[in-house]
Amino acid sequence: MKYEILLPQTIHEMGQRDNQEDSIFPSEEQASVDNRLFILCDGMGGHESGEVASQTVCQALSDYIQKNFPADEVFTDAQLREALAVANARLEEKDNGAAKKMGTTLTFLYLHRGGATVAHIGDSRVYHLRPETDEILYRTRDHSLIYDLFDVGELTLQEMETSPNKNIITRVMMPGQEQAPKADIVHITDIKPGDYFYLCSDGMLEEMSDVEIIDILKSKDLTEEGKRNKLIAATTENQDNHSGLLIKIQTVIAESDIAPFEDTEKEMRQRNHVLMAELNPALAAATPPMPPTPNYNSAPPVPPMGGQEPYAEEVDEVDELDGGDYDYSVGDSEEDMVSMQEPPQMSMHHQQPVQKSGNMVRILTMIGLVVVIGIAAFLIYTTLVKDKDKDRDRGNKIETVKDVIEQKSSGPSRNISSPERHIDTRPAAPETTTKTTTPTTNKESAAKKNDSKVEKDVINRISGKSNQENKSEVKNIMNKQSKDSKKPETKKPESKKGNQGGDIPIPPIKEGKTDKLPGQQPA
C-alpha cells in the first residue's frame, strides 16, 4: 500500500509541570507530508529522569527504523522487535544506578507497504478513527491496574474514573528489568481516505472523552490546524504533560503485487473490554461478569441438550461477522454488540497464572515419566547385578572350600588366605632301612578319596545358603574331619621273620631319634 497524508499535527504541552517528560517523533519542526513513522513516549521517574528515558527510546527507535527499514518495503514484527531491543539497550546505557528507575511508555505507528503497524507499551494510546461514521475502529488497551481489575469484574467504568490506582501501569520500558516488556502489536489494512490516526499521552485524556475527540475531528468547519488547536484548548487546565500526534489519511493506493498483512484490528478491538463497554451504555451501567478461566487441556465442548446449536457453531458465526465489512459504530444496539463479542479474554496480567498452570501440569507429567523410567531401569540393573554377584559369590565359596580342604590335607604350613600353593619346608625324616609297605599307600589313597567326598559334600551343602550359614556349615564339617583324624588307630606291629621262622616285632621309629634294634650294635 501507498499512502498520501496531510501535514501531521503535533501537540507538545507542559501542563502544570516544571519540565517536559514527553517526547514525540516527528517534532513540530520535523513534521512533513513525507513522514510515515510516528512515535510518542511519556517519561516518568522524577525530574530529568523521565525526560531522559522518553528521549532515549524515541530517538533510538526513529533512527534505527529509518536507517534500516524504509517505508517502501514491508515492515515485519521481527524488525519491530529488533528495533525495540536496540532501544532497550540504549536505555540500559543511560541507567545511572539510582534506586528509583526512570522509565517510559511507548506508542508507535508505521505506515509501510504492507499496511499500518501499531504497537504500544503502557497507558499512552493509539486511536484509529473514522469520523464520518462516528467510529472508533481501534483503540489500544491500557496496560494499567484498573484495566486489569475491570477485565475480571472488580471495577465498573464509573469506579475506574475515580479509582486511586488509575495512574498505576503494569508495563513500561525501563532499565534493570530481567526481561524486556512485550509490546502489543496490531496490523491494520482497513484504511480509507478520511481516517485519522491519533497518538496521545494519558495527559491528553484527563478532561477529554473519546466522544469529544470524534466530535472535534469530524467537524467540517475546522482545518487540520484548527482541530489541533481545539484539542489543545480542551486540555489547557491539565496538570500533567500532554502530547499528541494527529495524522489524517488523504489517499490510499493499493498494490496488487504486495499481499497485505492479516488484519488483526477488529480482533484486538473486541479484546478491549473497556472500549466495548464505553461504546455500549447498557453494559457500562453494570459491573461486567468475570470472564471464565480458559482450560487449555479440556476436551472440545459437548453440544448442549434440547436441540440448541453447539457453542462452536456460534463462534463460527461470530468469526464470519468479524471477517466481513460490518461497521462498529457508537449507535449499535445492545443485542448486536453482545452477539458479536468473542468469549471474554482475560488480561495479560491474569492470563499468566493460567498459562503457567497449564505449563506446570505438562512439566510435572514429564518429570513423573522420567522418574518411572528411572525406577524401572534401576530395578532391572539391580536384578542383573545381584544375579551376577550370586554366581561370583558361589564360585568364591567353592574355591574357599577347596582351599580349606587342601589346607586340612597338607598340614599347618598351608596358607588358606592365599590362593598360591606353598612348598613344604619341613625337614625330612631320617632315612631308615624300613621299606614302605603296601598298606601305607592304600591309606593315602583312602585319605584322598575321603577329601574328595568331603569337598563334594560341602559344595552340595552350601548351594543356595547365605554366607553366614555357609561359614557355619564349613566350620562344622572341618571340625568333624579334624576330630576323626585325631582318633587313635589300632595298628598291628609289623613282624620280621627270624632265623627260626618266627615273627620279630619291630618298634615304631620316632622322628629325631633312632632306637637300637635287638641284636644290633650302635653305629
Kinemage of the C-alpha trace (Angstrom):
@kinemage 1
@onewidth
@group {chain A} dominant
@subgroup {mainchain}
@vectorlist {calphas} color= white
{ca met a 1} P 0.000 0.000 0.000
{ca lys a 2} L 0.969 3.581 -0.607
{ca tyr a 3} L -0.413 6.496 1.328
{ca glu a 4} L -0.699 10.227 0.994
{ca ile a 5} L -1.220 12.127 4.225
{ca leu a 6} L -1.835 15.710 5.222
{ca leu a 7} L 0.732 17.566 7.280
{ca pro a 8} L 0.904 15.802 10.685
{ca gln a 9} L -0.299 17.969 13.599
{ca thr a 10} L 1.870 17.864 16.726
{ca ile a 11} L 0.890 18.672 20.319
{ca his a 12} L 3.600 19.028 22.956
{ca glu a 13} L 2.296 20.831 26.069
{ca met a 14} L 3.841 21.028 29.525
{ca gly a 15} L 0.609 21.444 31.520
{ca gln a 16} L 1.284 22.428 35.130
{ca arg a 17} L 4.654 20.672 35.273
{ca asp a 18} L 8.077 22.300 35.511
{ca asn a 19} L 9.679 20.038 32.906
{ca gln a 20} L 8.592 18.182 29.802
{ca glu a 21} L 8.908 14.402 30.104
{ca asp a 22} L 7.005 13.576 26.890
{ca ser a 23} L 8.863 13.011 23.638
{ca ile a 24} L 7.437 12.821 20.108
{ca phe a 25} L 8.718 11.981 16.655
{ca pro a 26} L 8.481 13.845 14.392
{ca ser a 27} L 8.671 17.072 16.318
{ca glu a 28} L 6.846 20.147 15.072
{ca glu a 29} L 9.958 21.176 13.117
{ca gln a 30} L 10.399 17.692 11.601
{ca ala a 31} L 6.750 17.147 10.590
{ca ser a 32} L 6.107 16.807 6.837
{ca val a 33} L 3.784 15.022 4.405
{ca asp a 34} L 6.566 12.523 3.780
{ca asn a 35} L 6.543 11.225 7.371
{ca arg a 36} L 5.485 7.595 7.718
{ca leu a 37} L 6.912 6.826 11.167
{ca phe a 38} L 5.317 8.276 14.315
{ca ile a 39} L 6.431 7.706 17.921
{ca leu a 40} L 5.229 9.142 21.241
{ca cys a 41} L 6.775 8.381 24.655
{ca asp a 42} L 5.625 9.521 28.112
{ca gly a 43} L 8.553 9.508 30.562
{ca met a 44} L 8.422 9.032 34.336
{ca gly a 45} L 10.819 8.835 37.234
{ca gly a 46} L 11.189 12.373 38.547
{ca his a 47} L 12.974 15.492 37.381
{ca glu a 48} L 15.119 14.909 34.277
{ca ser a 49} L 14.995 11.092 34.594
{ca gly a 50} L 11.688 10.711 32.781
{ca glu a 51} L 12.813 13.132 30.103
{ca val a 52} L 15.988 11.097 29.528
{ca ala a 53} L 14.070 7.830 29.230
{ca ser a 54} L 11.470 9.119 26.757
{ca gln a 55} L 14.023 10.934 24.587
{ca thr a 56} L 16.353 7.913 24.539
{ca val a 57} L 13.674 5.463 23.367
{ca cys a 58} L 12.100 7.891 20.900
{ca gln a 59} L 15.404 8.770 19.253
{ca ala a 60} L 16.788 5.206 19.226
{ca leu a 61} L 13.662 3.790 17.552
{ca ser a 62} L 13.309 6.530 14.957
{ca asp a 63} L 16.994 6.445 13.979
{ca tyr a 64} L 17.204 2.660 13.727
{ca ile a 65} L 13.996 2.135 11.753
{ca gln a 66} L 14.555 4.950 9.271
{ca lys a 67} L 18.078 3.734 8.642
{ca asn a 68} L 17.332 0.016 8.262
{ca phe a 69} L 13.660 -0.413 7.327
{ca pro a 70} L 12.367 2.090 4.741
{ca ala a 71} L 8.612 2.614 4.394
{ca asp a 72} L 8.509 1.479 0.758
{ca glu a 73} L 9.130 -2.072 1.967
{ca val a 74} L 7.060 -4.381 4.137
{ca phe a 75} L 7.777 -3.884 7.852
{ca thr a 76} L 7.588 -7.097 9.888
{ca asp a 77} L 7.033 -7.801 13.565
{ca ala a 78} L 10.530 -9.278 13.817
{ca gln a 79} L 12.004 -5.999 12.578
{ca leu a 80} L 9.973 -4.102 15.164
{ca arg a 81} L 11.206 -6.349 17.972
{ca glu a 82} L 14.765 -5.851 16.714
{ca ala a 83} L 14.340 -2.083 16.900
{ca leu a 84} L 12.800 -2.330 20.380
{ca ala a 85} L 15.790 -4.377 21.549
{ca val a 86} L 18.104 -1.614 20.358
{ca ala a 87} L 16.030 0.997 22.204
{ca asn a 88} L 16.122 -1.068 25.408
{ca ala a 89} L 19.896 -1.399 25.100
{ca arg a 90} L 20.248 2.384 24.754
{ca leu a 91} L 18.075 2.802 27.835
{ca glu a 92} L 20.301 0.437 29.822
{ca glu a 93} L 23.328 2.517 28.847
{ca lys a 94} L 21.696 5.632 30.302
{ca asp a 95} L 20.961 3.956 33.636
{ca asn a 96} L 22.660 5.899 36.434
{ca gly a 97} L 22.175 3.191 39.044
{ca ala a 98} L 19.587 5.139 41.033
{ca ala a 99} L 17.189 3.159 43.205
{ca lys a 100} L 14.221 4.878 41.566
{ca lys a 101} L 14.487 3.840 37.941
{ca met a 102} L 13.477 6.049 35.051
{ca gly a 103} L 11.007 4.658 32.554
{ca thr a 104} L 8.761 5.493 29.646
{ca thr a 105} L 5.613 4.393 27.856
{ca leu a 106} L 5.565 3.885 24.088
{ca thr a 107} L 3.080 4.365 21.257
{ca phe a 108} L 4.159 3.500 17.724
{ca leu a 109} L 2.687 3.835 14.209
{ca tyr a 110} L 4.401 2.925 10.966
{ca leu a 111} L 2.680 3.277 7.587
{ca his a 112} L 4.558 0.898 5.283
{ca arg a 113} L 3.996 -1.056 2.096
{ca gly a 114} L 2.206 -3.924 3.845
{ca gly a 115} L -0.237 -1.752 5.800
{ca ala a 116} L -0.074 0.007 9.172
{ca thr a 117} L 1.736 -1.467 12.179
{ca val a 118} L 0.627 -0.204 15.588
{ca ala a 119} L 2.367 -1.072 18.869
{ca his a 120} L 2.213 0.189 22.431
{ca ile a 121} L 3.592 -0.330 25.949
{ca gly a 122} L 1.944 1.347 28.950
{ca asp a 123} L -1.085 3.652 29.115
{ca ser a 124} L -0.361 6.025 26.232
{ca arg a 125} L -2.803 5.363 23.393
{ca val a 126} L -3.146 4.969 19.639
{ca tyr a 127} L -6.566 5.598 18.043
{ca his a 128} L -7.773 4.640 14.566
{ca leu a 129} L -10.827 6.844 13.942
{ca arg a 130} L -13.353 7.192 11.140
{ca pro a 131} L -15.162 10.443 11.992
{ca glu a 132} L -17.508 10.354 9.016
{ca thr a 133} L -19.294 7.380 10.569
{ca asp a 134} L -18.568 8.233 14.261
{ca glu a 135} L -16.447 5.116 14.558
{ca ile a 136} L -13.578 4.180 16.789
{ca leu a 137} L -12.133 1.396 14.672
{ca tyr a 138} L -9.382 0.689 17.155
{ca arg a 139} L -8.003 1.920 20.458
{ca thr a 140} L -5.095 0.367 22.310
{ca arg a 141} L -5.847 -1.272 25.629
{ca asp a 142} L -4.049 0.424 28.526
{ca his a 143} L -1.508 -1.672 30.411
{ca ser a 144} L -2.783 -0.470 33.778
{ca leu a 145} L -4.073 -1.891 37.043
{ca ile a 146} L -7.609 -0.514 36.676
{ca tyr a 147} L -7.968 -2.125 33.227
{ca asp a 148} L -6.959 -5.472 34.685
{ca leu a 149} L -9.445 -5.051 37.526
{ca phe a 150} L -12.209 -4.170 35.067
{ca asp a 151} L -11.450 -7.250 32.982
{ca val a 152} L -12.009 -9.535 35.987
{ca gly a 153} L -15.155 -7.713 37.125
{ca glu a 154} L -13.691 -5.893 40.137
{ca leu a 155} L -14.405 -2.354 38.841
{ca thr a 156} L -17.105 -0.616 36.817
{ca leu a 157} L -16.427 2.200 34.357
{ca gln a 158} L -17.537 4.756 36.939
{ca glu a 159} L -15.243 3.278 39.583
{ca met a 160} L -12.333 3.340 37.132
{ca glu a 161} L -12.665 7.105 36.731
{ca thr a 162} L -12.365 7.748 40.474
{ca ser a 163} L -10.003 4.899 41.431
{ca pro a 164} L -6.870 5.964 43.384
{ca asn a 165} L -4.947 3.363 41.341
{ca lys a 166} L -5.662 4.880 37.943
{ca asn a 167} L -2.038 6.005 37.499
{ca ile a 168} L -0.512 2.574 38.208
{ca ile a 169} L 0.708 0.986 34.982
{ca thr a 170} L 1.675 -2.669 34.614
{ca arg a 171} L 4.040 -2.459 31.637
{ca val a 172} L 6.807 0.069 31.000
{ca met a 173} L 10.184 0.368 29.288
{ca met a 174} L 12.865 0.853 31.933
{ca pro a 175} L 16.419 -0.309 32.664
{ca gly a 176} L 17.277 -3.065 35.098
{ca gln a 177} L 14.454 -5.440 34.197
{ca glu a 178} L 15.190 -9.156 33.914
{ca gln a 179} L 13.031 -9.342 30.796
{ca ala a 180} L 12.215 -6.522 28.405
{ca pro a 181} L 8.496 -5.653 28.251
{ca lys a 182} L 6.477 -7.071 25.389
{ca ala a 183} L 4.690 -4.645 23.091
{ca asp a 184} L 1.150 -5.347 21.894
{ca ile a 185} L 1.306 -5.316 18.075
{ca val a 186} L -1.647 -4.821 15.722
{ca his a 187} L -1.785 -4.943 11.909
{ca ile a 188} L -4.250 -2.628 10.181
{ca thr a 189} L -5.121 -2.869 6.482
{ca asp a 190} L -8.649 -1.437 6.554
{ca ile a 191} L -7.520 2.130 5.950
{ca lys a 192} L -9.631 4.610 3.968
{ca pro a 193} L -9.245 8.240 2.937
{ca gly a 194} L -10.506 10.491 5.741
{ca asp a 195} L -9.365 8.139 8.519
{ca tyr a 196} L -7.327 9.548 11.407
{ca phe a 197} L -4.569 8.039 13.497
{ca tyr a 198} L -4.195 9.791 16.838
{ca leu a 199} L -1.293 9.083 19.219
{ca cys a 200} L -1.550 10.710 22.670
{ca ser a 201} L -0.197 10.501 26.210
{ca asp a 202} L -2.552 9.991 29.154
{ca gly a 203} L -2.329 13.706 29.935
{ca met a 204} L -4.444 14.474 26.859
{ca leu a 205} L -7.263 12.383 28.299
{ca glu a 206} L -7.582 13.984 31.755
{ca glu a 207} L -10.556 16.103 30.750
{ca met a 208} L -11.465 14.653 27.341
{ca ser a 209} L -13.571 11.643 26.338
{ca asp a 210} L -13.485 9.607 23.162
{ca val a 211} L -16.791 11.146 22.043
{ca glu a 212} L -15.317 14.646 22.310
{ca ile a 213} L -12.315 13.586 20.230
{ca ile a 214} L -14.587 12.296 17.460
{ca asp a 215} L -16.724 15.447 17.596
{ca ile a 216} L -13.639 17.610 17.062
{ca leu a 217} L -12.242 15.504 14.231
{ca lys a 218} L -15.495 15.250 12.269
{ca ser a 219} L -16.088 18.999 12.309
{ca lys a 220} L -16.388 20.367 8.749
{ca asp a 221} L -15.708 23.933 9.864
{ca leu a 222} L -12.219 23.316 11.237
{ca thr a 223} L -8.949 22.978 9.353
{ca glu a 224} L -6.382 20.425 10.482
{ca glu a 225} L -4.555 23.100 12.416
{ca gly a 226} L -7.874 24.286 13.856
{ca lys a 227} L -8.588 20.760 15.110
{ca arg a 228} L -5.174 20.676 16.739
{ca asn a 229} L -5.837 23.972 18.491
{ca lys a 230} L -9.209 22.708 19.639
{ca leu a 231} L -7.583 19.654 21.220
{ca ile a 232} L -5.004 21.860 22.962
{ca ala a 233} L -7.707 24.220 24.253
{ca ala a 234} L -9.629 21.300 25.737
{ca thr a 235} L -6.571 20.293 27.783
{ca thr a 236} L -5.293 23.687 28.913
{ca glu a 237} L -6.029 23.081 32.603
{ca asn a 238} L -4.426 19.644 32.670
{ca gln a 239} L -1.876 19.046 35.419
{ca asp a 240} L 0.293 16.565 33.533
{ca asn a 241} L 2.379 16.962 30.389
{ca his a 242} L 0.201 16.154 27.410
{ca ser a 243} L 1.340 15.384 23.895
{ca gly a 244} L -0.205 14.099 20.705
{ca leu a 245} L 0.310 13.347 17.016
{ca leu a 246} L -2.649 13.691 14.628
{ca ile a 247} L -2.299 12.092 11.171
{ca lys a 248} L -5.037 12.271 8.533
{ca ile a 249} L -5.022 9.818 5.608
{ca gln a 250} L -5.731 11.616 2.336
{ca thr a 251} L -5.213 8.860 -0.261
{ca val a 252} L -4.705 5.082 -0.194
{ca ile a 253} L -3.220 3.286 -3.216
{ca ala a 254} L -3.463 -0.485 -3.153
{ca glu a 255} L -0.748 -2.557 -4.871
{ca ser a 256} L -1.683 -5.869 -6.414
{ca asp a 257} L 1.824 -7.314 -6.259
{ca ile a 258} L 2.022 -6.949 -2.456
{ca ala a 259} L -0.056 -9.193 -0.231
{ca pro a 260} L -1.218 -7.134 2.765
{ca phe a 261} L -0.809 -8.336 6.311
{ca glu a 262} L -3.632 -10.182 8.023
{ca asp a 263} L -5.764 -7.518 9.667
{ca thr a 264} L -5.960 -8.024 13.454
{ca glu a 265} L -7.551 -4.679 14.281
{ca lys a 266} L -11.100 -5.919 14.889
{ca glu a 267} L -9.954 -8.845 16.987
{ca met a 268} L -7.838 -6.628 19.236
{ca arg a 269} L -10.628 -4.051 19.411
{ca gln a 270} L -13.037 -6.580 20.886
{ca arg a 271} L -10.468 -7.641 23.465
{ca asn a 272} L -10.523 -4.104 24.802
{ca his a 273} L -13.473 -4.694 27.133
{ca val a 274} L -13.373 -1.163 28.486
{ca leu a 275} L -13.813 0.259 24.999
{ca met a 276} L -16.644 -2.162 24.216
{ca ala a 277} L -18.436 -1.172 27.423
{ca glu a 278} L -17.967 2.526 26.681
{ca leu a 279} L -19.498 2.092 23.238
{ca asn a 280} L -22.478 0.262 24.769
{ca pro a 281} L -24.094 2.341 27.560
{ca ala a 282} L -26.199 -0.607 28.705
{ca leu a 283} L -23.048 -2.573 29.530
{ca ala a 284} L -21.349 0.419 31.141
{ca ala a 285} L -24.058 0.713 33.824
{ca ala a 286} L -23.287 -2.622 35.473
{ca thr a 287} L -20.204 -4.475 36.568
{ca pro a 288} L -19.189 -6.907 33.799
{ca pro a 289} L -19.169 -10.602 34.755
{ca met a 290} L -15.818 -12.164 35.492
{ca pro a 291} L -14.515 -13.916 32.364
{ca pro a 292} L -14.310 -17.708 32.583
{ca thr a 293} L -10.855 -19.107 33.102
{ca pro a 294} L -9.776 -20.836 29.883
{ca asn a 295} L -8.885 -24.509 30.221
{ca tyr a 296} L -6.249 -25.327 27.632
{ca asn a 297} L -6.286 -29.032 28.498
{ca ser a 298} L -10.034 -29.598 28.249
{ca ala a 299} L -11.812 -31.544 25.512
{ca pro a 300} L -13.916 -29.781 22.840
{ca pro a 301} L -17.275 -28.539 24.187
{ca val a 302} L -20.157 -31.005 24.067
{ca pro a 303} L -23.286 -29.786 22.198
{ca pro a 304} L -25.991 -28.759 24.683
{ca met a 305} L -29.219 -30.712 25.063
{ca gly a 306} L -32.606 -29.638 23.776
{ca gly a 307} L -31.731 -29.133 20.134
{ca gln a 308} L -29.644 -25.983 20.732
{ca glu a 309} L -26.787 -25.210 18.418
{ca pro a 310} L -23.337 -26.037 19.829
{ca tyr a 311} L -21.085 -23.251 21.090
{ca ala a 312} L -18.509 -23.951 18.362
{ca glu a 313} L -21.007 -23.045 15.647
{ca glu a 314} L -21.843 -19.799 17.420
{ca val a 315} L -18.161 -18.926 17.387
{ca asp a 316} L -18.011 -19.653 13.657
{ca glu a 317} L -20.867 -17.205 13.094
{ca val a 318} L -19.021 -14.548 15.063
{ca asp a 319} L -15.884 -15.176 13.041
{ca glu a 320} L -17.843 -14.647 9.845
{ca leu a 321} L -19.096 -11.326 11.157
{ca asp a 322} L -15.570 -10.321 12.159
{ca gly a 323} L -14.268 -11.128 8.698
{ca gly a 324} L -16.912 -9.024 6.928
{ca asp a 325} L -17.430 -5.329 6.414
{ca tyr a 326} L -19.599 -4.744 9.463
{ca asp a 327} L -19.347 -1.202 10.838
{ca tyr a 328} L -18.737 -0.888 14.565
{ca ser a 329} L -20.385 2.384 15.457
{ca val a 330} L -21.380 4.161 18.636
{ca gly a 331} L -25.053 3.675 17.803
{ca asp a 332} L -25.046 -0.136 17.729
{ca ser a 333} L -27.790 -1.813 19.717
{ca glu a 334} L -27.089 -3.867 22.800
{ca glu a 335} L -28.164 -7.103 21.106
{ca asp a 336} L -25.819 -6.523 18.154
{ca met a 337} L -22.850 -5.712 20.366
{ca val a 338} L -23.346 -8.704 22.644
{ca ser a 339} L -23.845 -11.169 19.782
{ca met a 340} L -20.629 -10.079 18.067
{ca gln a 341} L -18.395 -10.222 21.138
{ca glu a 342} L -15.977 -13.107 21.353
{ca pro a 343} L -15.749 -15.088 24.572
{ca pro a 344} L -14.153 -12.677 27.091
{ca gln a 345} L -10.387 -12.764 27.181
{ca met a 346} L -8.557 -12.161 30.425
{ca ser a 347} L -5.890 -9.513 30.509
{ca met a 348} L -2.251 -10.387 30.127
{ca his a 349} L -1.859 -9.743 33.848
{ca his a 350} L -4.379 -12.506 34.617
{ca gln a 351} L -3.561 -14.859 31.771
{ca gln a 352} L -0.106 -15.613 33.077
{ca pro a 353} L -1.181 -17.774 36.088
{ca val a 354} L -3.438 -19.855 33.812
{ca gln a 355} L -0.700 -20.382 31.246
{ca lys a 356} L 1.814 -21.150 33.963
{ca ser a 357} L -0.620 -23.665 35.479
{ca gly a 358} L -1.001 -25.459 32.137
{ca asn a 359} L 2.758 -25.462 31.641
{ca met a 360} L 3.274 -26.723 35.194
{ca val a 361} L 0.970 -29.700 34.591
{ca arg a 362} L 2.933 -30.644 31.484
{ca ile a 363} L 6.254 -30.228 33.313
{ca leu a 364} L 5.114 -32.377 36.256
{ca thr a 365} L 3.847 -35.053 33.861
{ca met a 366} L 7.221 -35.196 32.115
{ca ile a 367} L 9.030 -35.361 35.464
{ca gly a 368} L 6.768 -38.234 36.542
{ca leu a 369} L 7.519 -40.184 33.368
{ca val a 370} L 11.252 -39.665 33.817
{ca val a 371} L 11.064 -40.863 37.437
{ca val a 372} L 9.090 -44.015 36.479
{ca ile a 373} L 11.548 -44.845 33.690
{ca gly a 374} L 14.463 -44.281 36.056
{ca ile a 375} L 12.997 -46.564 38.732
{ca ala a 376} L 12.320 -49.315 36.185
{ca ala a 377} L 15.862 -49.072 34.834
{ca phe a 378} L 17.274 -49.196 38.365
{ca leu a 379} L 15.285 -52.322 39.262
{ca ile a 380} L 16.377 -54.108 36.093
{ca tyr a 381} L 20.007 -53.139 36.702
{ca thr a 382} L 19.996 -54.271 40.357
{ca thr a 383} L 18.412 -57.612 39.397
{ca leu a 384} L 21.110 -58.301 36.825
{ca val a 385} L 23.874 -57.239 39.218
{ca lys a 386} L 22.505 -59.435 42.023
{ca asp a 387} L 22.376 -62.496 39.773
{ca lys a 388} L 25.917 -61.845 38.651
{ca asp a 389} L 27.067 -61.348 42.270
{ca lys a 390} L 25.390 -64.604 43.325
{ca asp a 391} L 27.271 -66.538 40.660
{ca arg a 392} L 30.529 -64.874 41.643
{ca asp a 393} L 29.937 -65.499 45.381
{ca arg a 394} L 29.102 -69.151 44.757
{ca gly a 395} L 32.328 -69.556 42.782
{ca asn a 396} L 34.295 -67.859 45.564
{ca lys a 397} L 32.697 -70.099 48.174
{ca ile a 398} L 33.580 -73.223 46.217
{ca glu a 399} L 37.193 -72.036 45.868
{ca thr a 400} L 37.305 -71.257 49.586
{ca val a 401} L 36.040 -74.724 50.481
{ca lys a 402} L 38.616 -76.301 48.208
{ca asp a 403} L 41.352 -74.269 49.878
{ca val a 404} L 40.127 -75.304 53.329
{ca ile a 405} L 40.092 -78.946 52.353
{ca glu a 406} L 43.559 -78.731 50.822
{ca gln a 407} L 44.750 -76.968 53.985
{ca lys a 408} L 43.474 -79.787 56.111
{ca ser a 409} L 45.099 -82.316 53.846
{ca ser a 410} L 48.501 -80.622 53.564
{ca gly a 411} L 49.063 -79.583 57.161
{ca pro a 412} L 49.753 -76.352 59.101
{ca ser a 413} L 52.167 -74.902 56.544
{ca arg a 414} L 49.216 -74.296 54.090
{ca asn a 415} L 48.084 -70.638 53.954
{ca ile a 416} L 44.324 -70.588 53.358
{ca ser a 417} L 44.064 -66.880 52.726
{ca ser a 418} L 46.416 -67.069 49.765
{ca pro a 419} L 45.418 -68.807 46.541
{ca glu a 420} L 49.065 -69.777 45.904
{ca arg a 421} L 50.329 -73.135 46.967
{ca his a 422} L 53.324 -73.100 49.354
{ca ile a 423} L 56.214 -75.575 49.293
{ca asp a 424} L 56.501 -77.707 52.379
{ca thr a 425} L 59.837 -76.806 54.017
{ca arg a 426} L 59.658 -79.179 56.933
{ca pro a 427} L 62.880 -81.257 57.442
{ca ala a 428} L 62.724 -84.727 56.002
{ca ala a 429} L 62.686 -87.643 58.360
{ca pro a 430} L 65.938 -89.633 58.597
{ca glu a 431} L 66.157 -92.490 56.250
{ca thr a 432} L 65.738 -95.944 57.600
{ca thr a 433} L 66.109 -99.268 56.148
{ca thr a 434} L 62.422 -99.842 56.592
{ca lys a 435} L 60.669 -100.062 53.307
{ca thr a 436} L 57.279 -98.511 52.578
{ca thr a 437} L 54.738 -101.159 52.650
{ca thr a 438} L 51.641 -101.547 50.601
{ca pro a 439} L 49.230 -100.754 53.493
{ca thr a 440} L 50.717 -97.192 53.728
{ca thr a 441} L 49.921 -96.464 50.054
{ca asn a 442} L 46.394 -97.700 50.496
{ca lys a 443} L 45.945 -95.290 53.437
{ca glu a 444} L 46.948 -92.256 51.376
{ca ser a 445} L 44.551 -93.296 48.607
{ca ala a 446} L 41.766 -93.655 51.109
{ca ala a 447} L 42.523 -90.154 52.533
{ca lys a 448} L 42.320 -88.575 49.072
{ca lys a 449} L 39.002 -90.275 48.428
{ca asn a 450} L 37.744 -89.057 51.779
{ca asp a 451} L 38.867 -85.471 50.981
{ca ser a 452} L 37.081 -85.589 47.637
{ca lys a 453} L 33.965 -86.867 49.341
{ca val a 454} L 34.149 -84.070 51.919
{ca glu a 455} L 34.626 -81.475 49.191
{ca lys a 456} L 31.567 -82.667 47.298
{ca asp a 457} L 29.558 -82.809 50.496
{ca val a 458} L 30.494 -79.233 51.434
{ca ile a 459} L 29.736 -77.905 47.951
{ca asn a 460} L 26.337 -79.579 47.952
{ca arg a 461} L 25.523 -78.201 51.365
{ca ile a 462} L 26.455 -74.557 50.703
{ca ser a 463} L 24.396 -74.306 47.482
{ca gly a 464} L 21.546 -71.852 47.994
{ca lys a 465} L 22.557 -70.782 51.515
{ca ser a 466} L 23.619 -67.420 52.883
{ca asn a 467} L 27.233 -66.504 53.602
{ca gln a 468} L 26.773 -66.845 57.370
{ca glu a 469} L 25.136 -70.255 57.009
{ca asn a 470} L 27.899 -71.392 54.634
{ca lys a 471} L 30.638 -70.321 57.039
{ca ser a 472} L 28.949 -72.198 59.849
{ca glu a 473} L 28.452 -75.290 57.697
{ca val a 474} L 32.080 -75.364 56.530
{ca lys a 475} L 33.331 -74.886 60.065
{ca asn a 476} L 31.279 -77.830 61.361
{ca ile a 477} L 32.472 -80.113 58.570
{ca met a 478} L 36.109 -79.175 59.154
{ca asn a 479} L 35.832 -79.720 62.912
{ca lys a 480} L 34.308 -83.105 62.314
{ca gln a 481} L 37.122 -84.058 59.949
{ca ser a 482} L 39.704 -82.854 62.477
{ca lys a 483} L 38.210 -84.988 65.248
{ca asp a 484} L 38.079 -88.025 63.026
{ca ser a 485} L 41.743 -87.604 62.106
{ca lys a 486} L 42.776 -87.375 65.796
{ca lys a 487} L 41.175 -90.693 66.812
{ca pro a 488} L 43.843 -93.277 67.773
{ca glu a 489} L 44.212 -96.069 65.316
{ca thr a 490} L 44.949 -99.630 66.379
{ca lys a 491} L 47.982 -100.682 64.478
{ca lys a 492} L 49.355 -104.107 64.262
{ca pro a 493} L 53.102 -104.093 64.692
{ca glu a 494} L 54.940 -105.261 61.698
{ca ser a 495} L 56.746 -108.516 62.153
{ca lys a 496} L 60.000 -109.785 60.867
{ca lys a 497} L 60.802 -113.342 60.423
{ca gly a 498} L 63.727 -114.560 62.495
{ca asn a 499} L 66.203 -117.305 61.881
{ca gln a 500} L 63.783 -119.788 63.230
{ca gly a 501} L 60.820 -118.641 61.134
{ca gly a 502} L 59.128 -116.697 63.964
{ca asp a 503} L 57.945 -113.141 63.659
{ca ile a 504} L 60.016 -110.485 65.479
{ca pro a 505} L 58.084 -107.300 66.362
{ca ile a 506} L 59.599 -104.058 65.089
{ca pro a 507} L 59.006 -100.992 67.316
{ca pro a 508} L 57.891 -97.764 65.671
{ca ile a 509} L 60.531 -95.222 64.623
{ca lys a 510} L 60.276 -91.734 66.185
{ca glu a 511} L 61.405 -88.542 64.493
{ca gly a 512} L 64.783 -87.255 65.540
{ca lys a 513} L 65.683 -90.428 67.408
{ca thr a 514} L 66.916 -93.820 66.261
{ca asp a 515} L 66.359 -96.721 68.630
{ca lys a 516} L 68.561 -99.784 68.597
{ca leu a 517} L 67.020 -102.900 67.366
{ca pro a 518} L 67.619 -106.098 69.260
{ca gly a 519} L 70.765 -107.791 68.264
{ca gln a 520} L 72.297 -104.677 66.649
{ca gln a 521} L 75.313 -102.703 67.713
{ca pro a 522} L 75.224 -98.956 67.834
{ca ala a 523} L 76.746 -97.218 64.796
